[in-house]
Amino acid sequence: MVGYMKKALAEYETSGNFYRICVAWKNIGEAEWYMGFRQNALKFFRKAEENIPKLIDSMERFGVFWNLASAFRRMGDTKSESKYLTKCLENLPDSETDKIVMIETRLHQLDRFL
């Protein structure tokens, strides 16, 4: 999976699709995490986050932060999940009330772990 994702990443970089680049870095990081290469995983997550400023659309930024929050939730890292959920809220327009309520509910649940 990592090999195929790296090939896809090269294509995304050629096309300049920064949203897909960010998600690919996140996917590679998550795969590395589950294979036990935790330090490598964190480097890939950082690469995903470093590319977020290149995204013009706030919903794309939200999407990457949501992907990162979801990955850290699956990995059991509540502190990082909370960090990325907070960044999700910062990028959501006020009109996205359903998503805002969902994220705020999860942040409230995480408060007991932090």
Contacts in CASP RR format, 6 or more apart in sequence:
PFRMAT RR
TARGET T0000
AUTHOR 0000-0000-0000
METHOD contacts of the structure
MODEL  1
MVGYMKKALAEYETSGNFYRICVAWKNIGEAEWYMGFRQNALKFFRKAEE
NIPKLIDSMERFGVFWNLASAFRRMGDTKSESKYLTKCLENLPDSETDKI
VMIETRLHQLDRFL
1 27 0 8 1.000
1 31 0 8 1.000
2 28 0 8 1.000
2 31 0 8 1.000
2 32 0 8 1.000
5 24 0 8 1.000
5 27 0 8 1.000
5 28 0 8 1.000
5 31 0 8 1.000
6 28 0 8 1.000
8 20 0 8 1.000
8 24 0 8 1.000
9 21 0 8 1.000
9 24 0 8 1.000
9 25 0 8 1.000
9 28 0 8 1.000
12 20 0 8 1.000
12 21 0 8 1.000
12 24 0 8 1.000
13 21 0 8 1.000
18 51 0 8 1.000
18 54 0 8 1.000
18 55 0 8 1.000
18 60 0 8 1.000
19 55 0 8 1.000
19 57 0 8 1.000
19 60 0 8 1.000
19 63 0 8 1.000
19 64 0 8 1.000
21 51 0 8 1.000
22 48 0 8 1.000
22 49 0 8 1.000
22 51 0 8 1.000
22 52 0 8 1.000
22 55 0 8 1.000
22 64 0 8 1.000
22 67 0 8 1.000
23 48 0 8 1.000
23 64 0 8 1.000
23 67 0 8 1.000
25 44 0 8 1.000
25 45 0 8 1.000
25 47 0 8 1.000
25 48 0 8 1.000
25 51 0 8 1.000
26 44 0 8 1.000
26 45 0 8 1.000
26 48 0 8 1.000
26 64 0 8 1.000
26 67 0 8 1.000
26 68 0 8 1.000
26 71 0 8 1.000
28 44 0 8 1.000
29 40 0 8 1.000
29 41 0 8 1.000
29 42 0 8 1.000
29 43 0 8 1.000
29 44 0 8 1.000
29 45 0 8 1.000
29 48 0 8 1.000
29 71 0 8 1.000
30 41 0 8 1.000
30 71 0 8 1.000
30 74 0 8 1.000
30 75 0 8 1.000
32 38 0 8 1.000
32 40 0 8 1.000
32 41 0 8 1.000
32 44 0 8 1.000
33 41 0 8 1.000
33 71 0 8 1.000
33 75 0 8 1.000
45 68 0 8 1.000
45 71 0 8 1.000
48 64 0 8 1.000
48 67 0 8 1.000
48 68 0 8 1.000
49 64 0 8 1.000
49 68 0 8 1.000
52 61 0 8 1.000
52 64 0 8 1.000
52 65 0 8 1.000
55 61 0 8 1.000
55 64 0 8 1.000
58 91 0 8 1.000
58 92 0 8 1.000
58 93 0 8 1.000
59 91 0 8 1.000
59 92 0 8 1.000
59 93 0 8 1.000
61 91 0 8 1.000
62 88 0 8 1.000
62 91 0 8 1.000
62 92 0 8 1.000
62 99 0 8 1.000
63 88 0 8 1.000
65 84 0 8 1.000
65 85 0 8 1.000
65 87 0 8 1.000
65 88 0 8 1.000
65 91 0 8 1.000
66 84 0 8 1.000
66 88 0 8 1.000
68 80 0 8 1.000
68 84 0 8 1.000
69 80 0 8 1.000
69 81 0 8 1.000
69 84 0 8 1.000
69 85 0 8 1.000
69 88 0 8 1.000
72 78 0 8 1.000
72 80 0 8 1.000
72 81 0 8 1.000
72 84 0 8 1.000
73 81 0 8 1.000
78 110 0 8 1.000
78 113 0 8 1.000
78 114 0 8 1.000
79 114 0 8 1.000
81 106 0 8 1.000
81 110 0 8 1.000
82 107 0 8 1.000
82 110 0 8 1.000
82 114 0 8 1.000
85 103 0 8 1.000
85 106 0 8 1.000
85 107 0 8 1.000
85 110 0 8 1.000
86 107 0 8 1.000
88 99 0 8 1.000
88 103 0 8 1.000
89 100 0 8 1.000
89 103 0 8 1.000
89 104 0 8 1.000
92 99 0 8 1.000
92 100 0 8 1.000
92 103 0 8 1.000
94 100 0 8 1.000
END
